[in-house]
Amino acid sequence: MEGAPPDGGQKAVDRTGAFDPRAALPRQSPVVVGESVADSLDLLGIEGAEAWSDGAIMRYRSRRTLVDIISNPEFYARHDFKMAGLEKTIAFPIEPRIYLGDLRLLLGLFMLAVTALLDARLARKALSADSA
């Protein structure tokens, strides 16, 4: 690819970092990022996808945020370097069925826990007052 380092690989992928991260990172957050520790455990219908070096799951605030990022011309100007440096990649959007990191859920669970603790404390006080 024109403009890619002659030794390619990771250096070409690193060139994707030239895309202004302020345009993407404030609107996305990595959920899971890590290096592979074994080959694929379950694989069906995909040739050559047994071994992976890294994996990541990214969360975007909304579909609109993702569309804004991928419709930015600067994104695709650097995306070619990513593709030149990778042997294989998969990227696809999902809709979570249950998202345990949702602030509304966490706040609700916290309030439920506080209510349960207060209820238990009041019940204990009432029980000790009755037995006295």
CORFENUR-V337583 format. One record per residue. N is the residue number from 1. RES is the residue in one small letter. SS is DSSP state (a for helix, b for strand, c for the rest). OMEGA is omega in radians with two decimals (none if undefined). D_CENTER is the distance of its C-alpha to the mean C-alpha in Angstrom with 1 decimal. Layout:
N|RES|SS|OMEGA|D_CENTER ; N|RES|SS|OMEGA|D_CENTER
//
This chain:
1|m|c|-3.12|29.0 ; 2|e|c|-3.14|30.9 ; 3|g|c|3.13|29.7 ; 4|a|c|3.09|27.5 ; 5|p|c|-3.07|28.7 ; 6|p|c|3.14|31.3 ; 7|d|c|3.02|29.6 ; 8|g|c|3.10|26.3 ; 9|g|a|-3.04|23.5 ; 10|q|a|3.13|21.1 ; 11|k|a|3.10|23.3 ; 12|a|a|3.11|22.7 ; 13|v|a|3.13|18.9 ; 14|d|a|3.13|19.4 ; 15|r|a|3.10|21.3 ; 16|t|a|3.11|18.3 ; 17|g|a|3.11|17.7 ; 18|a|a|3.02|20.8 ; 19|f|c|-3.04|19.0 ; 20|d|c|-3.09|19.0 ; 21|p|a|3.12|15.7 ; 22|r|a|3.13|17.0 ; 23|a|a|-3.05|16.7 ; 24|a|a|-2.97|12.9 ; 25|l|a|3.11|11.4 ; 26|p|a|-3.08|13.0 ; 27|r|a|3.10|11.5 ; 28|q|b|3.06|7.8 ; 29|s|b|3.12|5.8 ; 30|p|b|3.08|3.6 ; 31|v|b|3.12|3.1 ; 32|v|b|3.04|5.2 ; 33|v|b|3.13|7.4 ; 34|g|b|3.10|11.0 ; 35|e|b|3.11|14.3 ; 36|s|c|3.10|15.8 ; 37|v|c|3.12|18.6 ; 38|a|c|3.05|20.3 ; 39|d|c|3.13|20.9 ; 40|s|c|-3.14|19.6 ; 41|l|c|-3.10|21.0 ; 42|d|c|-3.06|21.3 ; 43|l|c|-3.13|21.9 ; 44|l|c|3.03|23.9 ; 45|g|c|3.11|24.9 ; 46|i|c|3.13|23.0 ; 47|e|c|3.05|25.3 ; 48|g|c|-3.12|24.3 ; 49|a|c|-3.10|20.8 ; 50|e|c|-3.04|21.9 ; 51|a|c|3.10|20.6 ; 52|w|c|3.13|17.4 ; 53|s|c|-3.08|17.0 ; 54|d|b|3.06|13.3 ; 55|g|b|3.12|10.0 ; 56|a|b|2.98|6.4 ; 57|i|b|-3.12|3.5 ; 58|m|b|3.09|2.6 ; 59|r|b|3.08|4.2 ; 60|y|b|-3.11|7.8 ; 61|r|c|-3.12|10.8 ; 62|s|c|3.06|12.7 ; 63|r|a|3.14|13.8 ; 64|r|a|3.09|16.3 ; 65|t|a|3.12|14.0 ; 66|l|a|3.12|12.5 ; 67|v|a|3.10|16.2 ; 68|d|a|-3.11|17.4 ; 69|i|a|-3.06|15.3 ; 70|i|a|3.07|16.3 ; 71|s|c|3.09|19.8 ; 72|n|c|-3.12|20.4 ; 73|p|a|3.12|22.9 ; 74|e|a|3.12|21.7 ; 75|f|a|-3.10|18.4 ; 76|y|a|3.07|20.6 ; 77|a|a|3.14|23.1 ; 78|r|a|-3.11|20.7 ; 79|h|a|3.12|18.8 ; 80|d|a|3.11|22.1 ; 81|f|a|3.09|21.8 ; 82|k|a|-3.10|18.4 ; 83|m|a|3.13|20.2 ; 84|a|a|-3.08|23.2 ; 85|g|a|-3.10|21.6 ; 86|l|c|3.05|19.7 ; 87|e|c|3.10|21.7 ; 88|k|c|3.12|19.2 ; 89|t|c|3.04|15.8 ; 90|i|c|3.06|14.2 ; 91|a|c|3.10|12.0 ; 92|f|c|3.14|12.1 ; 93|p|c|3.06|10.9 ; 94|i|c|3.01|11.0 ; 95|e|c|-3.10|12.3 ; 96|p|c|3.07|11.4 ; 97|r|c|3.10|14.8 ; 98|i|c|3.12|14.1 ; 99|y|c|-3.04|11.5 ; 100|l|c|3.11|12.8 ; 101|g|c|-3.14|11.1 ; 102|d|c|-3.08|13.1 ; 103|l|a|3.13|15.7 ; 104|r|a|3.12|18.5 ; 105|l|a|-3.14|18.1 ; 106|l|a|3.11|18.0 ; 107|l|a|3.10|21.0 ; 108|g|a|3.11|22.8 ; 109|l|a|3.10|22.4 ; 110|f|a|-3.14|23.6 ; 111|m|a|3.09|26.6 ; 112|l|a|3.14|27.4 ; 113|a|a|3.12|27.5 ; 114|v|a|3.12|29.7 ; 115|t|a|3.13|32.0 ; 116|a|a|3.12|32.4 ; 117|l|a|3.12|33.3 ; 118|l|a|3.12|35.8 ; 119|d|a|3.12|37.3 ; 120|a|a|-3.14|37.8 ; 121|r|a|3.12|39.4 ; 122|l|a|3.11|41.7 ; 123|a|a|3.13|42.7 ; 124|r|a|3.11|43.5 ; 125|k|a|3.14|45.7 ; 126|a|a|3.13|47.4 ; 127|l|a|-3.14|48.1 ; 128|s|a|3.10|49.5 ; 129|a|a|3.13|51.7 ; 130|d|a|-3.09|53.1 ; 131|s|a|-3.13|54.0 ; 132|a|c|none|55.8
//
